[in-house]
Each structure stands twice: as C-alpha cells, then as structure tokens.
Amino acid sequence: MLRPVAVGSLEQRDEEPEEEGEEELRDGGVPFYVNRGGLPVDEDTWERMWRHVARIHPNGEALGREIRGNAEHPKIPMPSVPTYQPTATIPQRLEAIQKYIRELQYNHTGTQFFEIKKSRPLTALIDIAKEMTREALPIKCLEAVILGIYLTNNMPGVERFPLSFQSHFSGNHFHHIVLGVQSGGRFGALGISRREDLMFKPLEFRTLMDLVQEFEGAYRGYWHTLSKVRIGQYVSHDPHSVEQIEWKHSVLDVDKLTKEELRKELERHTRDMRLKIGKPAPPSPTKDRRNSMGSPLRGPGSPVRRVSRGERRPSGEKKVLEQKSSADINGYQIRV
C-alpha cells in the first residue's frame, strides 16, 4: 500500500546527498538524520531521533510515549549471518544474503544508525558492515550496499558495483541505491527499500540495460519518473583494500536519452567494468597500518580528506521526454 507523506516548504535538492559534513540530509524534501556518534547511541542523538519521529509521524508524539513508556516489549530475534552448504549455487547464496538484509528491516525512524562516508577506504567500510552484523539494527539503502559488499566478499565469482537512481515525483527528487551484482554473464541486485520491487533482483538479467529497465518499470508503478542513473565500477574483493569505491563512473540522464542511446551507454559501461577486472589493485596496507586506522565507529570521527572524484562519463545527445502528469496527488510525496 502506498504511503503518501505531506511535505512543507523544505529546501529541494537536485544533486545526490553527500554524507560528509551534513547533519541533516533530505530525500524528497523529507529530512533525516545520521548518527555520527557511533554505537551505543548517545543521549543527544537518541532524544533527537524521538523528536524527529514526533514531527514526521502522523501520531508521532503518542507513538513515542507508547513505545518509550512500555517496559515489556517483545524480544526481537537476532538475524543470523547467512552460512552456506558447499554445494550452494551463487544464486542461492545471493538469495540468502538478501533474506538476511530483509530480516534486519528497513529503518523508518528518520535517523540512520551507521554513518557511511563514501570517501572512506574499502577496509573502513567493511569494518562498518561487521558492526552492522553485530548490532543487527534496521538499515537504509546505502548501509545495505556496504553490507552486501561485505557478505559477498568471499564470492570471487561475483562482481559487485554500486547502482543508484534519482527519480522525480510531484516536484521533488528522490534518491535510492542498490548493489548491482554480475556473475556468469547475468546481472542482478541486492539491497533494501520501502518498496519490494526496488531492492532485490535475481541473477537473471542478460544485460545491464535489462536490469536498469526492470528498475525503471518499478518506478513507474509508483508514478515516479526515473531521471538519472549513476553506476560505479566493480568493487575489490580485498577486505583490506585502501581503495575508495568508485560510486559514479557513469552518470546517465535517463529521461533525456533515447532507448538506443541508453543501451549504448550501458554497454560501454559494462565494457569499462570488464576492463577493470584485469587491472592490478594497489597493495593492501601492512598489518601495523591497518591497526592504526582504527574503527570509524568508535569515538569522535576524525577529519576525512576529500579527494577528487574519478572521471565520470556524461550522457550522450539528449532527447527530452514528456513529463508524466501527477494530477490529484500534487502536494503529497510517495516515498520509495
């Protein structure tokens, strides 16, 4: 069932939100916070979360009092990190990973519990993923991507790459990201979303174009127009790698490209990803250096050096498509 969310005169943002240095982020005009103090959650962050729930939930204040005043909540089962039989196929393993991600549940609190800085090296992001498995808290889509990378690291036959979307609905832009996977000449995806058809995709799509079109069709089902697709490069399988994930190797204006132009751009990106497989990765840090890096989740965060982004592939010639009508639903936001 669709949940329309009324929004006020909040600032709208065209660009994908950056995690670094922003206390309050917005998606579709609806603000959410990031827990930057690590775990356990400090008192200020905890109270801010409940104040935020009171603002954004239709019955937020009453709901908060009911939950916080009840000392006998049922015990929530702790999901188990998936294990596999030696005979388990890659599709079966990916389905088990997705089942685990789903069991953690989507985080509807408006406060992201794990701080994900995209500029961190892969080894630091893997540390955060390990923390997610220990804490078993609800997660949002970016956290699910990092968790998916960690849980597929011991599957060398599976290549992983970030696949993010920007959609438009009723005057607002919305952002979402999944972990694209490729194995045996087939593409799929892992992730989490409010919407069942905007996360897991089985390993059965012949081309990247087929996978993107599958997501585009899902967006249409929620009256969203897909405007941009950002695709990264394959992620290293070395858990100690100091490489940064390349999040946006290609940035495609889907609503301004013809179907044939989009197909050619996605084929070119697929070739670029295959070429990276043959390139040697930079050496991992020594054991002493890994120990000195520490966990990014404990204690106050250290400053993060900004680096220039990798070269992005722009879209080709643009063709403007007609905007879909959203009559009778202006003023409300169907969040994806």
Wavefront OBJ file of the C-alpha trace (Angstrom):
o trace
v 0.000 0.000 0.000
v 1.320 3.451 -0.920
v 2.002 5.853 1.942
v 1.719 9.480 0.815
v 3.687 11.845 3.055
v 2.741 15.516 3.161
v 5.659 17.932 2.887
v 6.022 21.618 3.619
v 8.271 24.265 2.128
v 11.510 22.390 2.683
v 14.524 23.127 0.524
v 14.711 20.861 -2.516
v 17.998 19.387 -3.706
v 18.855 18.417 -7.256
v 22.077 16.635 -6.503
v 22.558 13.325 -4.730
v 23.014 13.955 -0.987
v 26.585 13.746 0.260
v 27.175 12.067 3.598
v 30.220 14.084 4.620
v 29.711 17.147 6.771
v 25.915 17.352 6.774
v 23.960 16.846 9.965
v 20.577 16.809 8.269
v 20.000 15.214 4.860
v 16.875 15.305 2.751
v 15.250 12.910 0.343
v 12.148 14.072 -1.477
v 12.004 17.098 0.797
v 11.697 14.888 3.902
v 14.662 15.341 6.288
v 16.523 12.522 8.010
v 19.489 12.464 10.360
v 22.677 10.425 10.593
v 24.032 9.073 13.871
v 27.588 10.399 13.835
v 28.466 9.419 17.404
v 28.868 5.674 16.876
v 27.253 2.974 18.983
v 25.800 2.776 21.541
v 23.740 5.811 20.509
v 24.459 8.808 22.740
v 21.670 10.531 24.647
v 21.535 13.634 22.424
v 21.140 11.555 19.261
v 18.568 9.322 20.952
v 16.403 12.246 22.045
v 16.763 13.953 18.670
v 15.531 10.770 16.989
v 12.350 10.734 19.086
v 11.734 14.435 18.472
v 12.093 13.790 14.759
v 9.665 10.850 14.935
v 7.154 13.131 16.664
v 7.430 15.603 13.767
v 7.259 13.244 10.790
v 4.878 10.510 12.002
v 1.114 11.240 11.863
v 0.759 10.152 15.515
v 4.387 10.724 16.444
v 4.062 12.099 19.960
v 1.513 9.497 21.082
v 3.513 6.728 19.414
v 6.707 7.842 21.144
v 5.039 7.896 24.555
v 3.519 4.468 23.979
v 6.796 2.860 22.946
v 9.029 4.568 25.492
v 6.568 4.037 28.332
v 6.299 0.297 27.763
v 8.892 -1.689 29.703
v 7.779 -5.073 28.350
v 8.395 -5.011 24.623
v 8.637 -8.422 22.947
v 12.178 -9.603 22.346
v 13.268 -9.078 18.752
v 15.039 -12.115 17.255
v 18.633 -11.539 16.140
v 19.043 -12.428 12.441
v 21.861 -14.872 11.734
v 24.536 -14.027 9.188
v 23.974 -16.478 6.317
v 26.081 -19.623 6.007
v 26.086 -21.919 3.002
v 26.469 -25.551 2.133
v 29.477 -26.188 -0.145
v 27.056 -27.206 -2.890
v 25.042 -23.949 -2.724
v 24.963 -22.130 -6.045
v 25.752 -18.429 -6.415
v 22.058 -17.513 -6.947
v 21.170 -19.431 -3.763
v 23.869 -17.604 -1.802
v 22.710 -14.217 -3.084
v 19.128 -15.048 -2.095
v 20.327 -15.996 1.405
v 22.180 -12.674 1.701
v 19.085 -10.772 0.582
v 16.963 -12.680 3.108
v 19.364 -11.601 5.865
v 19.262 -7.943 4.729
v 15.478 -8.086 4.662
v 15.365 -9.559 8.193
v 17.269 -6.542 9.512
v 14.299 -4.476 8.265
v 14.131 -1.028 6.718
v 14.864 1.859 9.075
v 11.776 4.113 9.275
v 12.947 6.169 12.287
v 14.350 9.067 10.268
v 17.791 8.522 11.847
v 20.402 6.446 10.036
v 22.255 4.457 12.698
v 25.528 3.820 10.826
v 27.483 6.696 9.324
v 28.611 5.836 5.790
v 31.190 8.212 4.328
v 31.683 7.339 0.697
v 35.212 8.762 0.700
v 36.433 6.188 3.234
v 38.657 3.338 2.022
v 37.004 -0.010 1.477
v 38.616 -1.548 4.564
v 36.951 1.080 6.816
v 33.559 0.463 5.202
v 33.991 -3.282 5.766
v 34.527 -2.531 9.472
v 31.172 -0.716 9.495
v 29.500 -3.702 7.812
v 30.861 -6.004 10.513
v 29.393 -3.643 13.104
v 26.015 -3.917 11.357
v 26.038 -7.694 11.742
v 26.883 -7.384 15.449
v 24.240 -4.767 16.230
v 21.503 -6.076 13.879
v 19.748 -2.693 13.720
v 17.385 -1.603 10.926
v 19.224 -0.107 7.953
v 18.687 2.180 4.986
v 19.656 1.593 1.363
v 23.261 2.885 1.495
v 24.010 0.777 4.568
v 22.574 -2.264 2.757
v 25.012 -1.709 -0.132
v 28.013 -1.752 2.227
v 26.628 -4.821 3.992
v 26.100 -6.566 0.649
v 29.708 -5.873 -0.339
v 30.941 -7.415 2.917
v 28.727 -10.502 2.659
v 29.762 -11.197 -0.953
v 33.479 -10.610 -0.423
v 34.183 -14.348 -0.191
v 32.462 -14.980 -3.537
v 35.182 -14.243 -6.130
v 32.876 -15.308 -8.957
v 30.518 -12.422 -8.183
v 31.380 -8.878 -9.249
v 29.713 -6.029 -7.321
v 29.089 -2.402 -8.323
v 27.015 0.498 -6.912
v 23.876 1.323 -8.884
v 21.995 4.451 -7.790
v 18.845 6.138 -9.036
v 17.369 9.619 -8.939
v 13.629 9.830 -9.550
v 11.174 12.706 -9.741
v 7.675 12.889 -8.313
v 5.371 15.855 -7.702
v 8.120 18.468 -7.678
v 10.648 16.536 -5.574
v 13.718 14.421 -6.268
v 14.282 11.073 -4.559
v 17.497 9.054 -4.287
v 17.988 5.315 -3.933
v 20.913 2.922 -4.269
v 21.350 -0.844 -4.603
v 24.338 -3.146 -5.035
v 24.474 -4.422 -8.595
v 25.859 -7.945 -8.953
v 27.161 -9.785 -12.005
v 28.109 -13.444 -12.355
v 28.098 -15.985 -15.142
v 27.019 -13.413 -17.700
v 23.911 -12.412 -15.728
v 23.091 -9.297 -13.698
v 21.041 -8.827 -10.504
v 20.905 -6.639 -7.404
v 20.933 -6.707 -3.589
v 19.535 -4.013 -1.330
v 16.717 -2.700 0.821
v 13.867 -0.286 0.198
v 10.416 0.679 1.391
v 9.247 -0.934 -1.851
v 9.511 -4.652 -2.527
v 10.391 -4.224 -6.203
v 13.129 -1.600 -5.668
v 15.698 -3.818 -3.939
v 16.474 -7.476 -4.726
v 16.678 -8.600 -8.331
v 17.585 -12.242 -9.022
v 20.663 -13.043 -11.077
v 18.776 -13.476 -14.341
v 19.159 -10.286 -16.410
v 21.254 -10.746 -19.557
v 22.455 -7.136 -19.780
v 22.844 -4.079 -17.602
v 20.196 -2.463 -19.796
v 17.712 -5.188 -18.851
v 18.430 -4.626 -15.153
v 18.037 -0.832 -15.376
v 14.787 -1.185 -17.320
v 13.464 -3.518 -14.620
v 14.029 -0.805 -12.004
v 12.601 1.865 -14.296
v 9.387 -0.131 -14.646
v 9.146 -0.440 -10.862
v 9.483 3.332 -10.501
v 6.683 3.871 -13.000
v 4.462 1.724 -10.780
v 4.793 4.407 -8.077
v 4.271 7.331 -10.511
v 7.949 8.249 -10.278
v 9.894 9.325 -13.359
v 13.441 7.950 -13.367
v 15.698 10.881 -14.263
v 19.292 9.771 -13.538
v 21.196 6.523 -13.150
v 24.664 6.520 -11.615
v 26.805 3.409 -11.987
v 30.092 2.710 -10.283
v 32.973 0.388 -11.043
v 33.465 -3.152 -9.749
v 34.423 -3.225 -6.057
v 37.578 -5.022 -4.920
v 37.221 -8.355 -3.076
v 40.192 -7.492 -0.835
v 38.716 -6.628 2.611
v 41.920 -4.746 3.491
v 41.990 -2.640 0.343
v 42.595 1.093 0.835
v 40.922 1.841 -2.489
v 37.878 4.063 -2.459
v 34.745 2.739 -4.100
v 34.137 4.435 -7.421
v 30.483 5.333 -6.970
v 29.794 7.273 -10.180
v 31.868 6.104 -13.128
v 28.888 6.802 -15.405
v 26.119 9.342 -14.820
v 23.260 8.953 -17.281
v 20.313 11.317 -17.787
v 17.775 8.591 -18.445
v 14.879 10.972 -19.102
v 16.866 12.753 -21.842
v 18.292 9.733 -23.657
v 16.587 7.632 -26.271
v 16.341 3.937 -25.538
v 19.084 3.205 -28.059
v 21.392 5.893 -26.612
v 20.871 4.490 -23.115
v 21.610 0.964 -24.329
v 24.898 2.103 -25.928
v 25.973 3.978 -22.778
v 25.246 0.940 -20.588
v 27.109 -1.367 -22.974
v 30.093 0.982 -22.833
v 29.987 0.997 -19.042
v 29.816 -2.807 -18.977
v 32.971 -2.929 -21.100
v 34.694 -0.471 -18.772
v 33.865 -2.672 -15.781
v 35.226 -5.762 -17.510
v 38.464 -3.941 -18.307
v 38.961 -3.123 -14.625
v 38.984 -6.810 -13.686
v 42.320 -7.251 -15.451
v 43.962 -4.274 -13.733
v 46.016 -4.996 -10.592
v 44.744 -3.354 -7.407
v 47.093 -1.229 -5.279
v 48.743 -3.159 -2.447
v 46.881 -3.500 0.845
v 48.316 -1.721 3.903
v 50.613 -3.545 6.266
v 49.198 -5.078 9.428
v 50.594 -2.209 11.534
v 48.958 0.388 9.319
v 45.621 -1.458 9.347
v 45.715 -1.470 13.138
v 46.476 2.250 13.236
v 43.483 3.050 11.049
v 41.056 2.000 13.793
v 37.309 1.621 13.571
v 35.388 4.597 12.163
v 32.505 3.952 14.554
v 34.059 4.357 17.976
v 34.649 7.761 19.482
v 34.536 11.092 17.598
v 35.162 10.843 13.882
v 38.467 12.095 12.517
v 38.548 14.546 9.599
v 38.254 12.865 6.237
v 40.386 14.061 3.362
v 38.348 14.968 0.320
v 39.631 13.529 -2.913
v 38.652 14.361 -6.436
v 36.101 12.041 -7.919
v 37.038 9.706 -10.732
v 36.275 10.730 -14.271
v 32.554 10.472 -14.889
v 31.089 9.502 -18.208
v 28.499 12.085 -19.278
v 25.355 11.226 -21.172
v 25.327 11.474 -24.939
v 22.963 13.526 -27.041
v 19.817 14.279 -25.088
v 16.198 13.801 -26.110
v 13.616 15.465 -23.878
v 10.695 13.222 -22.945
v 7.262 14.410 -21.875
v 6.707 14.812 -18.145
v 4.097 12.453 -16.719
v 1.032 14.066 -15.203
v 0.610 13.702 -11.458
v -2.847 15.273 -11.186
v -4.799 14.803 -7.991
v -1.652 13.917 -5.995
v 0.261 17.223 -6.000
v 1.287 18.208 -2.503
v 1.909 14.623 -1.399
v 5.003 12.515 -1.719
v 5.039 8.795 -2.467
v 8.375 7.794 -0.996
v 10.405 4.996 -2.487
l 1 2 3 4 5 6 7 8 9 10 11 12 13 14 15 16 17 18 19 20 21 22 23 24 25 26 27 28 29 30 31 32 33 34 35 36 37 38 39 40 41 42 43 44 45 46 47 48 49 50 51 52 53 54 55 56 57 58 59 60 61 62 63 64 65 66 67 68 69 70 71 72 73 74 75 76 77 78 79 80 81 82 83 84 85 86 87 88 89 90 91 92 93 94 95 96 97 98 99 100 101 102 103 104 105 106 107 108 109 110 111 112 113 114 115 116 117 118 119 120 121 122 123 124 125 126 127 128 129 130 131 132 133 134 135 136 137 138 139 140 141 142 143 144 145 146 147 148 149 150 151 152 153 154 155 156 157 158 159 160 161 162 163 164 165 166 167 168 169 170 171 172 173 174 175 176 177 178 179 180 181 182 183 184 185 186 187 188 189 190 191 192 193 194 195 196 197 198 199 200 201 202 203 204 205 206 207 208 209 210 211 212 213 214 215 216 217 218 219 220 221 222 223 224 225 226 227 228 229 230 231 232 233 234 235 236 237 238 239 240 241 242 243 244 245 246 247 248 249 250 251 252 253 254 255 256 257 258 259 260 261 262 263 264 265 266 267 268 269 270 271 272 273 274 275 276 277 278 279 280 281 282 283 284 285 286 287 288 289 290 291 292 293 294 295 296 297 298 299 300 301 302 303 304 305 306 307 308 309 310 311 312 313 314 315 316 317 318 319 320 321 322 323 324 325 326 327 328 329 330 331 332 333 334 335 336
